Amino acid sequence: MPWRLKDLVPEALKKAGGQAKLKRGLVLAAWKEVVGQELARLTEAVGLEEGTLTVLVADPVTAHQLTYSRLLLLRRYEERFPGVVKEIRFVVGPLRKDPPPKPLEEPGPADLEAARRALRLSQEAPPELREKVARAALAMFRQAKGKPCPICETPSEVHPCPTCQRHLQSPLVRKEVERLRRGRPPRLEGEALLVARHLARERLLEEMRALYPEALREPGLRPLLGDLARRFQKLFPEEPLPEGVRSLVAKDP
C-alpha cells in the first residue's frame, strides 16, 4: 500500500535527534505531494523559515497560477503539519534540478473540461509561454474538485466557492460594488474585486431590466436608462446589453 509523508511524521520525529531540522526536511519533501506531480516538475521547495515556505518556480506564469492556489496549498500543509507552514512565498528562478520538458498529456474523457479551460487560458499568454501556461493550468484543474465557481471560476464542490462566499459578506466588497456601479475606479484587487464586479454586474442588469418597461412608456426615463447602460458597458465592454435595452438606448442616444 503506498505510504504518505504525513503517516511517517510522528514516528520519524520520535527517533530524530534534531526535531526542527527533520521537520523542515519533511516539509520540503512534502511539497511534491502537496502541489501534485505536474506542478512539482516546474517547482521546488527550498526553504522554511519562521513559518514561511519558499518555493522556486521555473517561470512567472506558473508562479502567477500558483498564487491563486496558495490558500488550498496552505490547507493541505495544515493537514499534514499543523501549525508549521503559515505562508508560502513563490520565487521565480532556475530550479536546482531543472526538469526535462514534458509534452502535454492527452486528456481522457474525465479531463475534457479541464483541458478546454487550460487551452482557453493559454491563448491569453504570449506564444512562447502558451505551452507552459497550458501545462500548469491543466495540472491545477485536474487536481481541483467540483465545477467552476460562477464568480472566480475556481473549481469547487460548493457554489459560490468558500472564498467568494466570504467576500460576499465583506463590507469592503459591498462598498466597492457601489463605487463600480457609479462608474468610479476600483480600490480592491484580486478575488475581492472579482466578487465586487460580479455583484455590480447583477445590480446594473437588474436595474436596467426593471427600468426598461417604464422607459418604454415614459420617454423622460430614457436618459436614466442610457446612463445605466453606459456604466455597464464601461465595466463590461465585451458583454452586450440586454436586447430591449440596447434597442431603446440606440433610438435615444
C-alpha positions as a Markdown table, in Angstrom:
| # | Residue | x | y | z |
|---|---|---|---|---|
| 1 | Met | 0.0 | 0.0 | 0.0 |
| 2 | Pro | 1.5 | 3.4 | -0.9 |
| 3 | Trp | 2.6 | 5.5 | 2.0 |
| 4 | Arg | 2.1 | 9.2 | 2.6 |
| 5 | Leu | 4.5 | 11.5 | 4.2 |
| 6 | Lys | 2.0 | 12.6 | 6.9 |
| 7 | Asp | 1.8 | 8.9 | 8.1 |
| 8 | Leu | 5.6 | 8.8 | 8.8 |
| 9 | Val | 6.0 | 12.2 | 10.5 |
| 10 | Pro | 5.1 | 11.2 | 14.2 |
| 11 | Glu | 7.5 | 8.1 | 14.3 |
| 12 | Ala | 10.3 | 10.0 | 12.5 |
| 13 | Leu | 10.1 | 12.9 | 14.9 |
| 14 | Lys | 10.4 | 10.5 | 17.9 |
| 15 | Lys | 13.6 | 9.0 | 16.6 |
| 16 | Ala | 15.2 | 12.2 | 15.4 |
| 17 | Gly | 17.9 | 13.9 | 17.3 |
| 18 | Gly | 17.2 | 17.3 | 15.8 |
| 19 | Gln | 13.4 | 17.7 | 15.5 |
| 20 | Ala | 13.4 | 21.1 | 13.9 |
| 21 | Lys | 15.8 | 20.1 | 11.2 |
| 22 | Leu | 13.9 | 16.9 | 10.5 |
| 23 | Lys | 10.6 | 18.7 | 10.4 |
| 24 | Arg | 12.0 | 21.2 | 7.9 |
| 25 | Gly | 13.2 | 18.4 | 5.7 |
| 26 | Leu | 9.9 | 16.6 | 5.8 |
| 27 | Val | 8.0 | 19.8 | 5.0 |
| 28 | Leu | 10.3 | 20.5 | 2.0 |
| 29 | Ala | 10.0 | 16.8 | 0.8 |
| 30 | Ala | 6.2 | 17.0 | 1.1 |
| 31 | Trp | 5.9 | 19.8 | -1.4 |
| 32 | Lys | 5.7 | 17.3 | -4.3 |
| 33 | Glu | 2.8 | 15.6 | -2.7 |
| 34 | Val | 1.1 | 18.8 | -1.7 |
| 35 | Val | 1.3 | 20.5 | -5.1 |
| 36 | Gly | 0.9 | 17.4 | -7.3 |
| 37 | Gln | 3.1 | 15.6 | -9.8 |
| 38 | Glu | 2.5 | 18.0 | -12.7 |
| 39 | Leu | 3.3 | 21.2 | -10.9 |
| 40 | Ala | 6.2 | 19.6 | -8.9 |
| 41 | Arg | 8.1 | 19.4 | -12.2 |
| 42 | Leu | 8.0 | 23.2 | -12.5 |
| 43 | Thr | 8.7 | 24.0 | -8.9 |
| 44 | Glu | 11.0 | 23.2 | -5.9 |
| 45 | Ala | 10.6 | 23.9 | -2.2 |
| 46 | Val | 13.9 | 25.2 | -1.0 |
| 47 | Gly | 13.4 | 26.8 | 2.5 |
| 48 | Leu | 11.3 | 27.0 | 5.6 |
| 49 | Glu | 11.9 | 29.9 | 8.0 |
| 50 | Glu | 9.6 | 31.2 | 10.7 |
| 51 | Gly | 6.6 | 29.5 | 9.1 |
| 52 | Thr | 7.2 | 30.8 | 5.6 |
| 53 | Leu | 7.9 | 28.2 | 2.9 |
| 54 | Thr | 10.0 | 29.4 | 0.0 |
| 55 | Val | 9.3 | 27.7 | -3.4 |
| 56 | Leu | 11.3 | 28.2 | -6.5 |
| 57 | Val | 9.2 | 28.4 | -9.7 |
| 58 | Ala | 10.5 | 27.9 | -13.2 |
| 59 | Asp | 8.7 | 30.8 | -14.8 |
| 60 | Pro | 6.5 | 33.8 | -13.9 |
| 61 | Val | 3.3 | 32.3 | -15.5 |
| 62 | Thr | 3.4 | 29.2 | -13.3 |
| 63 | Ala | 4.1 | 31.4 | -10.3 |
| 64 | His | 1.1 | 33.5 | -11.1 |
| 65 | Gln | -1.1 | 30.4 | -11.4 |
| 66 | Leu | 0.2 | 29.0 | -8.1 |
| 67 | Thr | -0.6 | 32.3 | -6.3 |
| 68 | Tyr | -4.3 | 31.6 | -6.9 |
| 69 | Ser | -3.9 | 28.2 | -5.3 |
| 70 | Arg | -2.0 | 29.5 | -2.3 |
| 71 | Leu | -4.8 | 29.0 | 0.2 |
| 72 | Leu | -5.5 | 25.5 | -1.0 |
| 73 | Leu | -1.8 | 24.6 | -0.7 |
| 74 | Leu | -1.7 | 26.0 | 2.8 |
| 75 | Arg | -4.7 | 23.9 | 3.8 |
| 76 | Arg | -3.0 | 20.8 | 2.5 |
| 77 | Tyr | 0.1 | 21.6 | 4.6 |
| 78 | Glu | -2.0 | 22.2 | 7.6 |
| 79 | Glu | -3.5 | 18.7 | 7.3 |
| 80 | Arg | 0.0 | 17.2 | 7.2 |
| 81 | Phe | 1.9 | 19.5 | 9.5 |
| 82 | Pro | -0.5 | 21.5 | 11.7 |
| 83 | Gly | 0.8 | 25.0 | 12.6 |
| 84 | Val | 4.1 | 24.6 | 10.7 |
| 85 | Val | 3.5 | 26.3 | 7.3 |
| 86 | Lys | 1.8 | 29.6 | 7.7 |
| 87 | Glu | 2.7 | 31.3 | 4.4 |
| 88 | Ile | 4.1 | 30.3 | 1.0 |
| 89 | Arg | 6.4 | 32.6 | -1.0 |
| 90 | Phe | 6.9 | 31.9 | -4.7 |
| 91 | Val | 10.3 | 33.0 | -6.2 |
| 92 | Val | 10.9 | 32.8 | -9.9 |
| 93 | Gly | 14.3 | 31.4 | -10.7 |
| 94 | Pro | 16.1 | 28.4 | -12.1 |
| 95 | Leu | 15.4 | 25.1 | -10.3 |
| 96 | Arg | 18.3 | 23.3 | -8.7 |
| 97 | Lys | 17.4 | 20.3 | -10.8 |
| 98 | Asp | 16.0 | 21.6 | -14.0 |
| 99 | Pro | 13.4 | 19.1 | -15.2 |
| 100 | Pro | 13.4 | 18.0 | -18.8 |
| 101 | Pro | 10.5 | 19.3 | -20.9 |
| 102 | Lys | 7.4 | 17.1 | -20.8 |
| 103 | Pro | 4.8 | 17.2 | -23.6 |
| 104 | Leu | 1.2 | 17.8 | -22.7 |
| 105 | Glu | -0.7 | 14.6 | -22.0 |
| 106 | Glu | -3.8 | 13.8 | -24.0 |
| 107 | Pro | -6.7 | 14.3 | -21.6 |
| 108 | Gly | -9.1 | 11.5 | -21.1 |
| 109 | Pro | -12.9 | 11.9 | -21.1 |
| 110 | Ala | -13.0 | 13.0 | -17.4 |
| 111 | Asp | -10.4 | 15.7 | -18.1 |
| 112 | Leu | -12.1 | 17.2 | -21.2 |
| 113 | Glu | -13.4 | 20.2 | -19.4 |
| 114 | Ala | -10.1 | 20.8 | -17.6 |
| 115 | Ala | -8.3 | 20.6 | -20.9 |
| 116 | Arg | -10.6 | 23.1 | -22.6 |
| 117 | Arg | -10.2 | 25.6 | -19.8 |
| 118 | Ala | -6.4 | 25.2 | -19.8 |
| 119 | Leu | -6.3 | 25.7 | -23.5 |
| 120 | Arg | -8.6 | 28.8 | -23.3 |
| 121 | Leu | -6.4 | 30.2 | -20.6 |
| 122 | Ser | -3.2 | 29.6 | -22.5 |
| 123 | Gln | -4.4 | 31.5 | -25.5 |
| 124 | Glu | -4.2 | 34.7 | -23.4 |
| 125 | Ala | -0.5 | 34.2 | -22.9 |
| 126 | Pro | 2.4 | 35.2 | -25.3 |
| 127 | Pro | 3.0 | 32.5 | -27.9 |
| 128 | Glu | 6.3 | 31.5 | -26.3 |
| 129 | Leu | 4.6 | 30.8 | -22.9 |
| 130 | Arg | 1.5 | 29.1 | -24.0 |
| 131 | Glu | 2.7 | 25.5 | -23.6 |
| 132 | Lys | 3.8 | 26.3 | -20.0 |
| 133 | Val | 0.6 | 28.0 | -19.2 |
| 134 | Ala | -1.5 | 25.2 | -20.6 |
| 135 | Arg | 0.6 | 22.6 | -18.7 |
| 136 | Ala | 0.4 | 24.5 | -15.4 |
| 137 | Ala | -3.3 | 25.2 | -15.8 |
| 138 | Leu | -4.2 | 21.6 | -16.7 |
| 139 | Ala | -2.4 | 20.3 | -13.7 |
| 140 | Met | -4.2 | 22.6 | -11.4 |
| 141 | Phe | -7.6 | 22.0 | -13.0 |
| 142 | Arg | -7.1 | 18.2 | -12.7 |
| 143 | Gln | -6.3 | 18.4 | -9.0 |
| 144 | Ala | -9.2 | 20.6 | -8.2 |
| 145 | Lys | -12.6 | 19.0 | -7.4 |
| 146 | Gly | -16.0 | 20.3 | -8.4 |
| 147 | Lys | -17.3 | 22.6 | -11.1 |
| 148 | Pro | -16.0 | 26.1 | -11.7 |
| 149 | Cys | -17.3 | 28.8 | -9.3 |
| 150 | Pro | -19.6 | 31.2 | -11.2 |
| 151 | Ile | -17.7 | 34.1 | -9.9 |
| 152 | Cys | -14.0 | 33.3 | -9.9 |
| 153 | Glu | -14.1 | 30.1 | -11.9 |
| 154 | Thr | -12.0 | 28.2 | -9.3 |
| 155 | Pro | -13.2 | 24.6 | -9.2 |
| 156 | Ser | -15.3 | 24.0 | -6.1 |
| 157 | Glu | -17.8 | 21.4 | -4.7 |
| 158 | Val | -19.9 | 24.3 | -3.4 |
| 159 | His | -21.1 | 27.4 | -5.3 |
| 160 | Pro | -20.1 | 30.1 | -4.9 |
| 161 | Cys | -16.7 | 28.8 | -3.7 |
| 162 | Pro | -15.9 | 29.3 | 0.0 |
| 163 | Thr | -13.5 | 32.2 | -0.7 |
| 164 | Cys | -16.2 | 34.0 | -2.8 |
| 165 | Gln | -18.8 | 33.3 | -0.1 |
| 166 | Arg | -16.6 | 35.0 | 2.4 |
| 167 | His | -16.1 | 38.0 | 0.1 |
| 168 | Leu | -19.8 | 38.3 | -0.5 |
| 169 | Gln | -20.3 | 39.1 | 3.2 |
| 170 | Ser | -17.5 | 41.7 | 3.3 |
| 171 | Pro | -18.5 | 45.3 | 4.0 |
| 172 | Leu | -15.5 | 46.4 | 1.9 |
| 173 | Val | -16.8 | 44.4 | -1.1 |
| 174 | Arg | -20.2 | 46.0 | -0.7 |
| 175 | Lys | -18.7 | 49.5 | -0.7 |
| 176 | Glu | -16.7 | 48.5 | -3.8 |
| 177 | Val | -19.9 | 47.4 | -5.6 |
| 178 | Glu | -21.3 | 50.9 | -5.1 |
| 179 | Arg | -18.1 | 52.5 | -6.4 |
| 180 | Leu | -18.2 | 50.4 | -9.5 |
| 181 | Arg | -22.0 | 51.0 | -10.1 |
| 182 | Arg | -21.3 | 54.7 | -10.0 |
| 183 | Gly | -18.5 | 54.5 | -12.6 |
| 184 | Arg | -15.7 | 55.1 | -10.2 |
| 185 | Pro | -12.3 | 53.4 | -10.4 |
| 186 | Pro | -11.8 | 50.3 | -8.2 |
| 187 | Arg | -9.9 | 50.2 | -5.0 |
| 188 | Leu | -9.9 | 46.5 | -4.3 |
| 189 | Glu | -8.0 | 43.8 | -6.3 |
| 190 | Gly | -7.8 | 40.1 | -6.7 |
| 191 | Glu | -10.7 | 37.8 | -5.7 |
| 192 | Ala | -12.4 | 40.6 | -3.7 |
| 193 | Leu | -12.6 | 42.7 | -6.9 |
| 194 | Leu | -13.9 | 39.8 | -8.9 |
| 195 | Val | -16.7 | 39.4 | -6.4 |
| 196 | Ala | -17.5 | 43.1 | -6.4 |
| 197 | Arg | -17.6 | 43.2 | -10.2 |
| 198 | His | -19.9 | 40.2 | -10.2 |
| 199 | Leu | -22.3 | 41.9 | -7.8 |
| 200 | Ala | -22.1 | 45.2 | -9.7 |
| 201 | Arg | -23.0 | 43.4 | -12.9 |
| 202 | Glu | -26.0 | 41.8 | -11.4 |
| 203 | Arg | -27.2 | 45.0 | -9.8 |
| 204 | Leu | -26.8 | 47.0 | -13.1 |
| 205 | Leu | -28.6 | 44.3 | -15.1 |
| 206 | Glu | -31.4 | 44.2 | -12.6 |
| 207 | Glu | -31.8 | 48.0 | -12.6 |
| 208 | Met | -31.8 | 48.1 | -16.4 |
| 209 | Arg | -34.4 | 45.4 | -16.7 |
| 210 | Ala | -36.6 | 47.0 | -14.1 |
| 211 | Leu | -36.4 | 50.4 | -15.7 |
| 212 | Tyr | -36.8 | 49.3 | -19.3 |
| 213 | Pro | -40.6 | 48.8 | -19.3 |
| 214 | Glu | -41.0 | 52.2 | -17.6 |
| 215 | Ala | -38.8 | 53.9 | -20.1 |
| 216 | Leu | -40.8 | 52.4 | -22.9 |
| 217 | Arg | -43.9 | 54.2 | -21.6 |
| 218 | Glu | -42.2 | 57.3 | -20.3 |
| 219 | Pro | -39.5 | 58.8 | -22.7 |
| 220 | Gly | -38.3 | 61.1 | -19.8 |
| 221 | Leu | -36.8 | 58.0 | -18.1 |
| 222 | Arg | -34.7 | 57.0 | -21.2 |
| 223 | Pro | -31.7 | 59.2 | -20.2 |
| 224 | Leu | -31.5 | 57.4 | -16.9 |
| 225 | Leu | -31.6 | 54.0 | -18.7 |
| 226 | Gly | -28.9 | 55.3 | -21.0 |
| 227 | Asp | -26.7 | 56.2 | -18.1 |
| 228 | Leu | -27.1 | 52.8 | -16.6 |
| 229 | Ala | -26.2 | 51.2 | -19.9 |
| 230 | Arg | -23.1 | 53.4 | -20.3 |
| 231 | Arg | -21.9 | 52.4 | -16.8 |
| 232 | Phe | -22.5 | 48.8 | -17.6 |
| 233 | Gln | -20.5 | 49.0 | -20.9 |
| 234 | Lys | -17.7 | 50.8 | -19.1 |
| 235 | Leu | -17.4 | 47.9 | -16.6 |
| 236 | Phe | -18.0 | 45.1 | -19.1 |
| 237 | Pro | -17.1 | 46.4 | -22.6 |
| 238 | Glu | -17.2 | 42.9 | -24.2 |
| 239 | Glu | -20.6 | 42.0 | -22.9 |
| 240 | Pro | -23.7 | 43.1 | -24.9 |
| 241 | Leu | -26.5 | 45.0 | -23.3 |
| 242 | Pro | -29.9 | 43.2 | -22.8 |
| 243 | Glu | -31.6 | 43.2 | -26.2 |
| 244 | Gly | -34.5 | 45.5 | -25.4 |
| 245 | Val | -32.3 | 48.0 | -23.5 |
| 246 | Arg | -29.8 | 48.1 | -26.4 |
| 247 | Ser | -32.5 | 48.9 | -28.9 |
| 248 | Leu | -34.1 | 51.6 | -26.8 |
| 249 | Val | -30.8 | 53.3 | -26.0 |
| 250 | Ala | -29.8 | 53.2 | -29.7 |
| 251 | Lys | -33.0 | 55.1 | -30.6 |
| 252 | Asp | -32.5 | 57.7 | -27.9 |
| 253 | Pro | -28.7 | 58.4 | -27.7 |
